[in-house]
Amino acid sequence: MTDALRDQFGRSIEYLRISVTDRCNFRCLYCMPAEGLTWLPKHDILSYEEIARVVEQLAPLGLRRLRITGGEPTIRPALARLVEMLRVVPEVEDIALSTNGVRLPELARELRDAGLDRVNISADSLRPDRIAVIARRNLGFDPVTAASAAEAGGLGPIKLNMVVMRGINDDEIVDFARLTLNHPWHVRFIELMPVGGLRELTAEHIVPSEEVLERVAVLGALEPGGGPPRGNGPAAYYHFAGAPGSIGVITPMTHTYCGSCNRVRLTADGRLRTCLFGDHEVDLRTPLRADEMLEPYFRRALAEKPKEHALLQLRVGGLRALSEVGG
């Protein structure tokens, strides 16, 4: 392990989240304002070739795992072409996708054939009418159909991410947990993160993960472990005896996991963001388009990566919405 792979606090960085677009076909309550945002100009957004060049230069420094995010990444045309370009980088061991799942029934097989390994699906309700309310769009999305399509397409392990919001969807916690009894899916309950301009959601809407685990225990005793064999994230996993799936909890509000952070983020317009809720960024697009080597910029970014985020103080590093950086 070389010095280039560690930040100033000794944390190894091997995971890059790549936002390919700031746009989305949803306007989820916790993620984007109802009116949307001012979209990035097309010429500011990295091309697939430019993204591949970033990965080709940084992978030899220790990057091993990639996640394609948005906005909603599947609305960017020909996404499978980017997956193919990333798959041939020798050092890359794992390529995942975070998606709202709307287009998975049509794209799952194509993405798997291109080299995608696995998928995370955002699913905040199992009820069609409520999905439309939370997403502020009625696109006929069904999480079970999307997850089934991903499974049939060979994208696994499959994770379903539910942002739990008190008084909005927390009455479906048990329904989501029940999915793990019959499917080899990993349902993760994420504590709400009130950020940016989304102030209609406040700390009062947060459901602590301890409460989530207490509620799902009505289905049976939970045992530690049972999570997916591959993963990059901070979830703690549990399972019901004999269940093919698992339950995970992600606790950005009640238990921070900054001490083990192994990730950085590449925004759609080519900035390397070292903390989701920090304000530290390093411009990679300018040197990339000037044909400069990126290693010095990456080293500088790691040297300046903050120790922890300031989310608990509701300081979010200038983010207006989570959609800006893909979560």
C-alpha positions as a Markdown table, in Angstrom:
| # | Residue | x | y | z |
|---|---|---|---|---|
| 1 | Met | 0.0 | 0.0 | 0.0 |
| 2 | Thr | 1.6 | 3.2 | -1.1 |
| 3 | Asp | 1.3 | 6.7 | 0.4 |
| 4 | Ala | -0.7 | 7.7 | -2.6 |
| 5 | Leu | -3.6 | 5.5 | -1.4 |
| 6 | Arg | -3.9 | 7.0 | 2.0 |
| 7 | Asp | -5.3 | 10.3 | 3.1 |
| 8 | Gln | -3.9 | 12.5 | 5.8 |
| 9 | Phe | -5.5 | 10.4 | 8.5 |
| 10 | Gly | -4.2 | 7.1 | 7.2 |
| 11 | Arg | -7.4 | 5.9 | 5.6 |
| 12 | Ser | -7.0 | 3.8 | 2.4 |
| 13 | Ile | -8.9 | 5.1 | -0.6 |
| 14 | Glu | -9.8 | 2.5 | -3.1 |
| 15 | Tyr | -13.4 | 3.4 | -4.0 |
| 16 | Leu | -14.5 | 6.0 | -6.6 |
| 17 | Arg | -18.1 | 7.1 | -7.1 |
| 18 | Ile | -18.6 | 8.5 | -10.6 |
| 19 | Ser | -21.6 | 10.8 | -11.3 |
| 20 | Val | -22.4 | 10.7 | -15.0 |
| 21 | Thr | -25.2 | 13.3 | -14.9 |
| 22 | Asp | -26.8 | 15.7 | -12.5 |
| 23 | Arg | -30.2 | 15.2 | -14.0 |
| 24 | Cys | -32.9 | 12.8 | -12.8 |
| 25 | Asn | -36.3 | 11.6 | -13.9 |
| 26 | Phe | -37.5 | 11.7 | -10.3 |
| 27 | Arg | -37.7 | 14.6 | -7.8 |
| 28 | Cys | -37.5 | 12.7 | -4.6 |
| 29 | Leu | -38.5 | 14.7 | -1.4 |
| 30 | Tyr | -35.1 | 14.1 | 0.3 |
| 31 | Cys | -32.9 | 14.4 | -2.8 |
| 32 | Met | -33.9 | 17.3 | -5.1 |
| 33 | Pro | -36.2 | 20.3 | -5.0 |
| 34 | Ala | -39.6 | 19.9 | -6.7 |
| 35 | Glu | -38.7 | 22.5 | -9.3 |
| 36 | Gly | -35.4 | 20.7 | -10.1 |
| 37 | Leu | -32.1 | 22.5 | -10.3 |
| 38 | Thr | -30.1 | 24.5 | -12.8 |
| 39 | Trp | -28.6 | 21.7 | -14.9 |
| 40 | Leu | -25.0 | 21.7 | -15.8 |
| 41 | Pro | -24.2 | 22.8 | -19.4 |
| 42 | Lys | -23.4 | 19.9 | -21.6 |
| 43 | His | -19.9 | 21.0 | -22.4 |
| 44 | Asp | -19.1 | 21.0 | -18.7 |
| 45 | Ile | -20.0 | 17.4 | -18.2 |
| 46 | Leu | -17.3 | 14.8 | -18.7 |
| 47 | Ser | -17.6 | 12.6 | -21.7 |
| 48 | Tyr | -17.4 | 8.8 | -21.3 |
| 49 | Glu | -13.9 | 8.9 | -22.8 |
| 50 | Glu | -12.8 | 11.5 | -20.2 |
| 51 | Ile | -14.3 | 9.5 | -17.3 |
| 52 | Ala | -12.4 | 6.4 | -18.6 |
| 53 | Arg | -9.2 | 8.5 | -18.7 |
| 54 | Val | -9.6 | 9.6 | -15.1 |
| 55 | Val | -10.1 | 5.9 | -14.0 |
| 56 | Glu | -7.1 | 4.8 | -16.1 |
| 57 | Gln | -4.9 | 7.2 | -14.4 |
| 58 | Leu | -6.1 | 6.7 | -10.9 |
| 59 | Ala | -6.6 | 3.0 | -10.8 |
| 60 | Pro | -2.8 | 2.3 | -10.8 |
| 61 | Leu | -2.7 | 4.4 | -7.6 |
| 62 | Gly | -5.0 | 1.9 | -5.8 |
| 63 | Leu | -8.6 | 2.5 | -7.0 |
| 64 | Arg | -10.3 | -0.9 | -7.2 |
| 65 | Arg | -14.0 | -0.3 | -6.9 |
| 66 | Leu | -16.2 | 2.0 | -8.9 |
| 67 | Arg | -19.8 | 3.0 | -8.6 |
| 68 | Ile | -21.7 | 4.8 | -11.4 |
| 69 | Thr | -24.2 | 7.3 | -10.0 |
| 70 | Gly | -26.1 | 10.4 | -11.0 |
| 71 | Gly | -28.6 | 12.2 | -10.7 |
| 72 | Glu | -30.1 | 9.1 | -12.3 |
| 73 | Pro | -27.3 | 7.5 | -14.4 |
| 74 | Thr | -29.6 | 5.4 | -16.6 |
| 75 | Ile | -31.0 | 8.5 | -18.3 |
| 76 | Arg | -27.7 | 9.2 | -19.8 |
| 77 | Pro | -27.6 | 7.6 | -23.3 |
| 78 | Ala | -25.6 | 4.5 | -24.0 |
| 79 | Leu | -24.5 | 3.9 | -20.4 |
| 80 | Ala | -23.4 | 0.4 | -21.2 |
| 81 | Arg | -20.6 | 1.9 | -23.4 |
| 82 | Leu | -19.1 | 3.5 | -20.3 |
| 83 | Val | -19.3 | 0.3 | -18.4 |
| 84 | Glu | -17.4 | -1.5 | -21.2 |
| 85 | Met | -14.7 | 1.2 | -21.1 |
| 86 | Leu | -14.3 | 0.9 | -17.4 |
| 87 | Arg | -14.4 | -2.9 | -17.4 |
| 88 | Val | -11.2 | -3.1 | -19.4 |
| 89 | Val | -9.1 | -1.1 | -16.9 |
| 90 | Pro | -7.0 | -3.9 | -15.5 |
| 91 | Glu | -6.9 | -2.8 | -11.8 |
| 92 | Val | -10.7 | -2.4 | -11.5 |
| 93 | Glu | -12.2 | -5.3 | -9.6 |
| 94 | Asp | -15.8 | -4.2 | -9.1 |
| 95 | Ile | -18.3 | -1.9 | -11.0 |
| 96 | Ala | -21.6 | -1.1 | -9.4 |
| 97 | Leu | -24.6 | 1.1 | -10.3 |
| 98 | Ser | -26.8 | 3.2 | -8.1 |
| 99 | Thr | -30.2 | 3.8 | -9.8 |
| 100 | Asn | -33.8 | 4.5 | -9.1 |
| 101 | Gly | -34.6 | 1.3 | -11.0 |
| 102 | Val | -37.1 | 2.7 | -13.5 |
| 103 | Arg | -35.1 | 1.5 | -16.5 |
| 104 | Leu | -33.7 | -1.7 | -15.1 |
| 105 | Pro | -36.2 | -4.0 | -16.7 |
| 106 | Glu | -35.0 | -2.9 | -20.2 |
| 107 | Leu | -31.3 | -2.3 | -19.3 |
| 108 | Ala | -30.3 | -5.0 | -16.8 |
| 109 | Arg | -29.1 | -7.6 | -19.3 |
| 110 | Glu | -27.3 | -5.1 | -21.5 |
| 111 | Leu | -25.5 | -3.6 | -18.5 |
| 112 | Arg | -24.5 | -7.0 | -17.2 |
| 113 | Asp | -23.2 | -8.0 | -20.7 |
| 114 | Ala | -21.1 | -4.8 | -20.7 |
| 115 | Gly | -19.5 | -5.8 | -17.5 |
| 116 | Leu | -21.5 | -4.3 | -14.7 |
| 117 | Asp | -21.3 | -6.4 | -11.5 |
| 118 | Arg | -24.1 | -5.3 | -9.3 |
| 119 | Val | -26.8 | -2.8 | -8.6 |
| 120 | Asn | -28.3 | -0.7 | -5.8 |
| 121 | Ile | -31.9 | 0.4 | -6.3 |
| 122 | Ser | -33.5 | 3.3 | -4.4 |
| 123 | Ala | -36.9 | 2.2 | -3.3 |
| 124 | Asp | -38.7 | 4.3 | -0.7 |
| 125 | Ser | -42.2 | 2.6 | -0.9 |
| 126 | Leu | -43.8 | -0.5 | -2.3 |
| 127 | Arg | -47.1 | 1.4 | -3.0 |
| 128 | Pro | -47.6 | 2.9 | -6.4 |
| 129 | Asp | -49.5 | 6.0 | -5.2 |
| 130 | Arg | -46.9 | 6.7 | -2.5 |
| 131 | Ile | -44.0 | 6.2 | -4.8 |
| 132 | Ala | -45.5 | 8.9 | -7.0 |
| 133 | Val | -45.8 | 11.2 | -4.0 |
| 134 | Ile | -42.3 | 10.7 | -2.8 |
| 135 | Ala | -40.7 | 10.8 | -6.2 |
| 136 | Arg | -43.0 | 13.7 | -7.4 |
| 137 | Arg | -43.3 | 11.7 | -10.6 |
| 138 | Asn | -45.6 | 8.9 | -11.7 |
| 139 | Leu | -43.5 | 6.7 | -14.0 |
| 140 | Gly | -45.1 | 3.4 | -13.0 |
| 141 | Phe | -42.1 | 2.3 | -11.0 |
| 142 | Asp | -42.3 | -1.0 | -9.1 |
| 143 | Pro | -39.3 | -1.8 | -6.9 |
| 144 | Val | -40.0 | -5.6 | -6.9 |
| 145 | Thr | -40.2 | -5.7 | -10.7 |
| 146 | Ala | -36.9 | -3.7 | -10.9 |
| 147 | Ala | -35.1 | -5.9 | -8.4 |
| 148 | Ser | -36.4 | -9.1 | -10.1 |
| 149 | Ala | -35.2 | -7.8 | -13.5 |
| 150 | Ala | -31.8 | -7.1 | -12.0 |
| 151 | Glu | -31.7 | -10.6 | -10.5 |
| 152 | Ala | -32.7 | -12.2 | -13.8 |
| 153 | Gly | -30.1 | -10.1 | -15.6 |
| 154 | Gly | -27.3 | -11.5 | -13.4 |
| 155 | Leu | -26.7 | -8.3 | -11.4 |
| 156 | Gly | -26.0 | -9.3 | -7.9 |
| 157 | Pro | -25.9 | -8.9 | -5.0 |
| 158 | Ile | -29.0 | -6.7 | -5.3 |
| 159 | Lys | -29.5 | -4.0 | -2.7 |
| 160 | Leu | -32.7 | -2.1 | -2.1 |
| 161 | Asn | -32.1 | 1.3 | -0.4 |
| 162 | Met | -35.0 | 2.8 | 1.6 |
| 163 | Val | -34.6 | 6.3 | 3.0 |
| 164 | Val | -36.9 | 6.1 | 6.1 |
| 165 | Met | -39.0 | 9.2 | 6.8 |
| 166 | Arg | -41.2 | 9.4 | 9.8 |
| 167 | Gly | -44.8 | 10.0 | 8.9 |
| 168 | Ile | -44.1 | 9.5 | 5.3 |
| 169 | Asn | -43.0 | 5.9 | 4.7 |
| 170 | Asp | -41.9 | 4.5 | 8.0 |
| 171 | Asp | -45.1 | 2.4 | 8.2 |
| 172 | Glu | -43.6 | 0.2 | 5.4 |
| 173 | Ile | -40.4 | -0.8 | 7.3 |
| 174 | Val | -41.8 | -4.2 | 8.1 |
| 175 | Asp | -43.0 | -4.7 | 4.5 |
| 176 | Phe | -39.6 | -4.0 | 3.1 |
| 177 | Ala | -37.9 | -6.3 | 5.7 |
| 178 | Arg | -40.3 | -9.1 | 4.7 |
| 179 | Leu | -38.9 | -9.1 | 1.2 |
| 180 | Thr | -35.7 | -10.6 | 2.6 |
| 181 | Leu | -37.6 | -13.7 | 3.8 |
| 182 | Asn | -38.3 | -14.7 | 0.2 |
| 183 | His | -35.7 | -13.1 | -2.0 |
| 184 | Pro | -31.8 | -13.0 | -1.9 |
| 185 | Trp | -32.0 | -9.2 | -1.7 |
| 186 | His | -30.3 | -6.9 | 0.8 |
| 187 | Val | -32.7 | -4.3 | 2.1 |
| 188 | Arg | -30.9 | -1.3 | 3.6 |
| 189 | Phe | -32.7 | 1.3 | 5.8 |
| 190 | Ile | -31.0 | 4.7 | 5.5 |
| 191 | Glu | -31.4 | 7.4 | 8.1 |
| 192 | Leu | -32.8 | 10.6 | 6.5 |
| 193 | Met | -30.1 | 13.3 | 5.9 |
| 194 | Pro | -31.8 | 16.7 | 5.8 |
| 195 | Val | -29.6 | 18.8 | 3.5 |
| 196 | Gly | -29.4 | 21.9 | 1.4 |
| 197 | Gly | -32.6 | 23.5 | 0.4 |
| 198 | Leu | -34.8 | 20.5 | 1.3 |
| 199 | Arg | -36.0 | 22.0 | 4.5 |
| 200 | Glu | -39.5 | 20.6 | 4.5 |
| 201 | Leu | -37.7 | 17.5 | 5.8 |
| 202 | Thr | -36.2 | 18.1 | 9.2 |
| 203 | Ala | -34.7 | 16.2 | 12.2 |
| 204 | Glu | -38.3 | 15.3 | 13.2 |
| 205 | His | -38.5 | 13.1 | 10.2 |
| 206 | Ile | -35.5 | 11.0 | 11.1 |
| 207 | Val | -36.1 | 7.5 | 12.3 |
| 208 | Pro | -33.0 | 6.2 | 14.2 |
| 209 | Ser | -31.8 | 2.8 | 13.0 |
| 210 | Glu | -32.2 | 1.3 | 16.4 |
| 211 | Glu | -35.9 | 2.0 | 16.1 |
| 212 | Val | -35.9 | 0.4 | 12.6 |
| 213 | Leu | -34.4 | -2.8 | 14.0 |
| 214 | Glu | -36.9 | -2.9 | 16.8 |
| 215 | Arg | -39.8 | -2.7 | 14.4 |
| 216 | Val | -38.5 | -5.4 | 12.0 |
| 217 | Ala | -38.0 | -7.7 | 14.9 |
| 218 | Val | -41.8 | -8.5 | 14.8 |
| 219 | Leu | -40.9 | -10.8 | 11.9 |
| 220 | Gly | -38.5 | -12.8 | 14.1 |
| 221 | Ala | -35.2 | -12.7 | 15.9 |
| 222 | Leu | -32.5 | -10.9 | 14.1 |
| 223 | Glu | -29.0 | -12.3 | 13.9 |
| 224 | Pro | -25.9 | -10.3 | 13.0 |
| 225 | Gly | -24.3 | -10.7 | 9.6 |
| 226 | Gly | -25.7 | -12.2 | 6.4 |
| 227 | Gly | -25.0 | -9.2 | 4.3 |
| 228 | Pro | -23.8 | -9.2 | 0.7 |
| 229 | Pro | -20.4 | -10.9 | 0.0 |
| 230 | Arg | -19.2 | -7.7 | -1.8 |
| 231 | Gly | -19.7 | -4.2 | -0.8 |
| 232 | Asn | -18.0 | -0.9 | -0.2 |
| 233 | Gly | -20.4 | 0.9 | 2.2 |
| 234 | Pro | -21.0 | 1.5 | 5.9 |
| 235 | Ala | -24.1 | -0.7 | 6.4 |
| 236 | Ala | -24.3 | -3.0 | 9.4 |
| 237 | Tyr | -26.1 | -6.2 | 8.4 |
| 238 | Tyr | -28.6 | -8.6 | 10.1 |
| 239 | His | -30.7 | -11.4 | 8.9 |
| 240 | Phe | -33.6 | -13.7 | 10.0 |
| 241 | Ala | -32.7 | -17.3 | 10.5 |
| 242 | Gly | -33.0 | -19.2 | 7.2 |
| 243 | Ala | -33.7 | -16.0 | 5.2 |
| 244 | Pro | -32.0 | -15.7 | 1.7 |
| 245 | Gly | -31.7 | -11.9 | 2.1 |
| 246 | Ser | -30.5 | -9.5 | 4.8 |
| 247 | Ile | -31.3 | -6.2 | 6.5 |
| 248 | Gly | -28.8 | -3.4 | 6.6 |
| 249 | Val | -28.9 | -0.1 | 8.5 |
| 250 | Ile | -26.9 | 3.0 | 7.4 |
| 251 | Thr | -26.6 | 5.6 | 10.2 |
| 252 | Pro | -25.2 | 8.9 | 9.0 |
| 253 | Met | -27.1 | 10.8 | 11.7 |
| 254 | Thr | -26.9 | 8.6 | 14.8 |
| 255 | His | -23.5 | 6.9 | 14.2 |
| 256 | Thr | -21.0 | 8.4 | 11.8 |
| 257 | Tyr | -18.7 | 6.1 | 9.9 |
| 258 | Cys | -16.1 | 8.7 | 8.8 |
| 259 | Gly | -13.3 | 6.8 | 10.5 |
| 260 | Ser | -13.4 | 4.0 | 7.9 |
| 261 | Cys | -14.3 | 6.2 | 4.9 |
| 262 | Asn | -12.6 | 4.7 | 1.8 |
| 263 | Arg | -14.1 | 6.8 | -0.9 |
| 264 | Val | -14.0 | 9.9 | -3.1 |
| 265 | Arg | -16.5 | 11.2 | -5.6 |
| 266 | Leu | -16.1 | 12.4 | -9.2 |
| 267 | Thr | -18.8 | 14.9 | -10.0 |
| 268 | Ala | -20.4 | 15.0 | -13.4 |
| 269 | Asp | -18.5 | 18.1 | -14.2 |
| 270 | Gly | -15.1 | 16.7 | -13.2 |
| 271 | Arg | -14.5 | 17.8 | -9.7 |
| 272 | Leu | -13.0 | 15.3 | -7.2 |
| 273 | Arg | -15.1 | 15.6 | -4.0 |
| 274 | Thr | -13.4 | 14.1 | -1.0 |
| 275 | Cys | -16.4 | 14.2 | 1.4 |
| 276 | Leu | -20.1 | 13.9 | 0.5 |
| 277 | Phe | -21.0 | 16.6 | 3.1 |
| 278 | Gly | -17.8 | 18.6 | 3.0 |
| 279 | Asp | -16.8 | 21.5 | 0.8 |
| 280 | His | -13.4 | 20.2 | -0.3 |
| 281 | Glu | -13.1 | 19.6 | -4.0 |
| 282 | Val | -10.2 | 19.4 | -6.5 |
| 283 | Asp | -10.8 | 20.3 | -10.2 |
| 284 | Leu | -9.8 | 17.4 | -12.4 |
| 285 | Arg | -11.5 | 18.5 | -15.6 |
| 286 | Thr | -9.2 | 21.4 | -16.3 |
| 287 | Pro | -5.9 | 19.4 | -16.1 |
| 288 | Leu | -7.6 | 16.5 | -17.8 |
| 289 | Arg | -8.6 | 18.6 | -20.8 |
| 290 | Ala | -5.1 | 20.1 | -20.8 |
| 291 | Asp | -3.6 | 16.6 | -21.0 |
| 292 | Glu | -1.9 | 16.9 | -17.6 |
| 293 | Met | -1.3 | 13.9 | -15.4 |
| 294 | Leu | -3.8 | 13.7 | -12.7 |
| 295 | Glu | -1.7 | 12.0 | -10.0 |
| 296 | Pro | -0.5 | 15.2 | -8.4 |
| 297 | Tyr | -4.1 | 16.5 | -8.1 |
| 298 | Phe | -5.3 | 13.2 | -6.6 |
| 299 | Arg | -2.4 | 13.2 | -4.1 |
| 300 | Arg | -3.4 | 16.8 | -3.1 |
| 301 | Ala | -7.0 | 15.8 | -2.7 |
| 302 | Leu | -6.1 | 12.9 | -0.4 |
| 303 | Ala | -3.8 | 15.1 | 1.6 |
| 304 | Glu | -6.7 | 17.6 | 2.2 |
| 305 | Lys | -9.6 | 15.1 | 2.7 |
| 306 | Pro | -11.4 | 16.1 | 5.9 |
| 307 | Lys | -11.5 | 13.9 | 9.0 |
| 308 | Glu | -15.2 | 13.8 | 9.2 |
| 309 | His | -18.4 | 15.4 | 7.8 |
| 310 | Ala | -20.3 | 18.2 | 9.4 |
| 311 | Leu | -23.8 | 16.8 | 8.7 |
| 312 | Leu | -24.8 | 16.6 | 12.4 |
| 313 | Gln | -24.2 | 20.3 | 12.5 |
| 314 | Leu | -26.3 | 20.6 | 9.3 |
| 315 | Arg | -23.4 | 22.0 | 7.4 |
| 316 | Val | -23.4 | 20.3 | 4.0 |
| 317 | Gly | -20.6 | 21.9 | 2.1 |
| 318 | Gly | -22.7 | 24.0 | -0.2 |
| 319 | Leu | -24.9 | 21.1 | -1.4 |
| 320 | Arg | -28.3 | 22.2 | -2.5 |
| 321 | Ala | -29.4 | 18.6 | -3.1 |
| 322 | Leu | -28.0 | 15.1 | -2.8 |
| 323 | Ser | -28.7 | 14.6 | -6.5 |
| 324 | Glu | -25.7 | 16.9 | -7.2 |
| 325 | Val | -23.2 | 14.3 | -6.2 |
| 326 | Gly | -25.1 | 11.0 | -6.4 |
| 327 | Gly | -25.3 | 10.4 | -2.7 |
